[in-house]
């Protein structure tokens, strides 16, 4: 991105769609309440939907900007396309990046945006703000906060399982301690279904890394922001429902998620540490494959394939 830090102007809502016609009407209907109190505009990047998503957007939200990427370009590429369009239209002071299956509760976005720029005791600033996320009819809290990957955390998840290990800082990437979700907790990264980003943070960090087609793109961006002095922080007063939630993904998607975790770790760590991390992740997937879990069986097979672990070509982030 370019154009310099901007503290005035509207907030831009950025959504990426792909065959999203089933969820778009309720998404659009929920935006006025979710964005209440803010001057905002909507920019949607569509990744070559074949179900009428674009026509529906233009019918239900005629004032929205719709960018057609012309291909199933991936989530990061969609975010970049929407950011570029928002910048061409005059800029903005903050961006709310969200999936179309998010339903913000009233005032959610303003609470997140107001948290941006807050100074932390160590001199860093809040560059990314996230809400509490809920799923299902009973609105169960989603554990959306994460710690940076490490060998011990991957091993802890392999041996204890994510949720049990998540209670211990050194043994899991997933944060499951209820106390963490009751306050303004800093996280290394957070689920990317809904997040507000300051213009200052976006300018400092640049474009999202399109080499991650799906999964790990928000991880990479949050870690890059942290490296540059912008933290990710929970705003617990803000809430949203995530229709996708933590539902079980397909073997293909779980494989992609698993491979991208290893790829990202390799980019940020040395060869020896990466080998140990790969082994710990393989142990986790293999142990679950033995229990008959098809996603883990597919992921374990992919981890054993050097070709599958190769970096996917993509642009270098700014």
ABEGO torsion letter per residue (X at the ends): XBGEBBABEBBBBBBBBBGAAAAAAAAAAAAAAAABGBBBBBBBBBBGBAAGAAAAAAAABAABBBBBAGBBAEAAAAAAAAAAAAAAAGEBABBBBBBAABBBBBGAAAAAAAABGBBBAAGBBBABBBBBBBBEAAGBBBBABBBBBBAAAAAAAAAAEAAAAAABAAABABBABAAAAABBBBBABBBAABBBBBAAAAAAAEBBBAABABEGAAAAAAAAAAAAGBBBBBBAABBBBBAAEABBBBAAAAAAAAAAAAAAAAAABBAAAAAAAAAAAAAAAAAAAAAGBAAAAAAAAAAABAAAABBBBBBBBX
